[in-house]
């Protein structure tokens, strides 16, 4: 397992106005600029913060573009959003 820097700034992906502990996904960007495709990107779930998944900026950016383009919408077909 790769060493996870202790001083990461975690950004929580939660719906606007969401309260409570989640669980939510959190993301942190490691050293390197947004132009460095190999710069590390870390992901974790608030309910299990010790379990961190690591990828790189190039793969993360491709994933985000895919989400924006609707490439993953079939995963949530029929899912009801809670209030």
C-alpha positions in Angstrom: 0.0 0.0 0.0 1.3 3.4 -0.9 2.1 5.9 1.9 -0.7 8.4 2.3 0.6 11.9 3.2 -0.8 12.9 6.6 -1.3 16.6 5.6 -3.8 16.1 2.8 -6.8 18.5 2.4 -9.8 16.3 2.0 -12.8 17.7 0.0 -16.2 16.1 0.7 -18.5 15.3 -2.2 -21.9 15.7 -0.6 -25.1 17.2 -2.0 -25.6 21.0 -1.3 -27.1 21.5 2.1 -26.3 17.9 3.2 -25.8 17.5 6.9 -24.7 14.6 9.0 -21.9 12.1 8.7 -22.8 10.7 5.4 -21.3 8.4 4.3 -19.7 10.6 1.7 -16.8 10.3 -0.6 -13.8 12.5 0.0 -11.0 13.4 -2.4 -7.6 14.9 -1.9 -5.0 15.9 -4.4 -1.4 15.0 -3.7 1.8 16.8 -4.7 2.0 18.0 -8.3 0.1 20.4 -10.4 -3.2 19.8 -12.3 -1.1 19.5 -15.4 0.9 16.6 -14.0 -1.0 13.6 -15.2 0.9 11.3 -12.7 0.2 13.5 -9.7 -1.6 11.3 -7.0 -5.3 11.6 -6.3 -6.7 10.0 -3.1 -10.2 8.9 -2.4 -11.9 7.6 0.7 -15.3 7.1 2.3 -16.1 9.0 5.5 -17.3 5.8 7.2 -13.9 4.2 6.6 -11.3 6.9 6.4 -8.4 4.5 6.8 -9.3 2.7 3.5 -7.8 5.0 0.9 -7.8 4.4 -2.9 -5.0 6.0 -4.9 -5.1 6.9 -8.6 -3.5 9.7 -10.7 -4.7 13.0 -12.0 -4.9 11.7 -15.6 -7.3 8.9 -14.7 -9.3 11.1 -12.3 -9.8 13.8 -14.9 -10.9 11.1 -17.4 -13.4 9.8 -14.8 -14.8 13.3 -14.1 -15.2 14.0 -17.8 -17.1 10.6 -18.2 -19.4 11.5 -15.3 -20.1 14.9 -16.9 -20.8 13.2 -20.3 -23.3 10.8 -18.7 -21.2 7.7 -19.3 -22.1 6.3 -15.9 -25.8 7.2 -15.7 -26.8 3.6 -16.2 -25.4 2.8 -12.7 -28.0 4.9 -11.0 -31.1 4.2 -13.2 -34.1 3.7 -10.9 -32.2 5.0 -7.8 -34.4 7.4 -5.7 -32.6 10.4 -4.2 -33.4 10.8 -0.5 -34.5 14.2 0.9 
